[in-house]
Every structure is written in C-alpha cells, then in structure tokens.
Amino acid sequence: MSEISPILSREKTATRAVERLEDNIQTVVRGKPEAIRLAIVALLARGHVLIEDVPGVGKTTLAHALAKSVDLDFQRIQFTSDLLPSDIIGVSIYSRERERFEFSPGPLFANLVLADEINRATPKTQSALLEAMSEHKVTVDRDRLDLPEPFIVLATQNPLEYQGTFPLPESQLDRFLMSLELGYPPPDEERELLLSGGVEHLLDTLEPVMQREELMELQRRVGGIKMAGKLADYILAIATETRESEEFILGVSTRAVQDLYRSAQALAVCEGRDFAVPDDVQKVALPVLAHRVQLRSGGGINVARGALRGVLARVEVPV
C-alpha cells in the first residue's frame, strides 16, 4: 500500500490543479467546458492550437484567460497582409553607446502567443512562425535563438472569410497539435453574459491559479503515462484507415500519430490516471486529426470531423 500511495497522491494533485485551472477559465469563457479541457490538454502536451470559428465567440478571451490563469507571458499578434517576419521575431538595432547591433525581441518571445487571423499573413511571414512552432527557435542574423519555455501558439482564423487571406499550407497545419471550434454559448449562459455586462472586467481581474513551474511539472508527467501496446496499435490502425480509405486524398502524418499518442497521455494526466485508455484516444482524435486530412469530396475542418467519426466507428476498439 505504501508503494501505491505516492502515485495516487501525485495523480490527485494533478487532477486538482487541472480542475482549478478549468474553473478559473470558465469564469470568463462561459459554457465551453470541452473546449477549455482540450486547450489545457494541448498545453500539457506542449502543443499549438488552431481555433477556427466565426468572430466574437471568445477565441481571444480563451487565450487571455489561459495565459493569465497559468501566469504566463502573453502576446497578441494581429496578422495582416503587410506583416513582416521581423514584426513578429524582432530586429537588430544599432546601439551608438555600445557601437554594435543589439537584438530587440519581437512579440514572438512570449510563453503564449495569440496569432490572430493567422491566414491573413503572407506565406513568408507564416513560414517564420512555422520555424518557431516546430523548433521553439528562431533565426536572426544567422544566429539561432531559443524561445521561452513553455512556448505555445494559439492561432485563430475565420472560416467564412476568404478575401485577402492566404490559406495555411498542409505543412503548417500539421504543426498544430489540435484544431478547436468554440461555437456560440448555450442560451442560458449567453443570457447571463448579457445581463452581467460582458466578461472584460472579469478578465482584467483574473488571477493565476497555477504557477509556471507547476505547469512544466505536469508537462513532464505526460511522458510518463503508461500506454499499452494495444493502445498504440489502435492509434496506428486509425491512421492507417485514413491513409488507405478512398474517402481521403491525404491521410494523417507520422507527426499526427505522435501528437495523438501524446494528447491521449495528457488527457490521462488531466483525469488523474497514470495510464491511458481507448476513451482518451477517442476524445482527442477529432481535434488532433481533423485539420490534417483532406477529403476527396472537399470541405473544411468540420466536414473532416464527420469523416473521422466514421473512421473511429470502423476501427475496432481494443479491450
């Protein structure tokens, strides 16, 4: 019994920490517990998140609340067609006092970066962000600079606007651990939001409920979650189905398989277990895979989610 107790204690501590985080965010992001849980799963899995939804449903609020709740350095970048890579990475400025060029970091040097309307930036600027997302480093004057840890990009795009946009290529979409949609809040939550005068004043006073070191400890714990061989085979079977089915012209990548594995581990941490189960894989499969596949019939992420539900229904679940 004495050997098991410390393990149970660690898992209960993780569960309480995640619950505090969820409760804090839910004070300003109303009626979206599933989206909040998935955003936290991505945070624990050290992954980036793409939120594709219509304007005004709380995408920016979720990013702010997440950063404030974990006491992270937060920066928002409004992406436009004239935004340059140096605008997000930073520039070297000549110092007359020191008689040399000194690097002035851009907004990318933060723990949590909101890339607002990312598909409005040109491919050149998008590629600069791609390096940062993939390697947590940027190149400045031939020097490689580390970004702060943890480093998470939360990007948004409006699926209904196409004029003046540059759709993200598959290589960049594949760097996002998850794609989420918030949707409109339930009627009762929206009514309460209306009568309370909005959430801006609540967001301004939101206090952190988790320290950065505590978050990084939870991130380290993700890698120690036990994954049975049958569960790994289940993940691979899902990937194989997307690659071999005539319904898809592009199946999931090897990176997507690894992300699905890690996301299932992160969800197990959130739910207070030191092992993952098939239900963990099923809960994160759509947000992890939907933005990485392409259907022969066309359509966006929402259509892909429907096709992936069929995949999950066809692949045998291990017992």
Beta strands, then each sheet from edge to edge (+ up, - down):
strand 1: 48-52
strand 2: 74-78
strand 3: 90-95
strand 4: 100-105
strand 5: 112-116
strand 6: 137-140
strand 7: 143-146
strand 8: 152-157
strand 9: 176-180
strand 10: 248-250
strand 11: 294-295
sheet 1: 2+ 5+ 8+ 1+ 9+
sheet 2: 3+ 4-
sheet 3: 6+ 7-
sheet 4: 10+ 11-
end
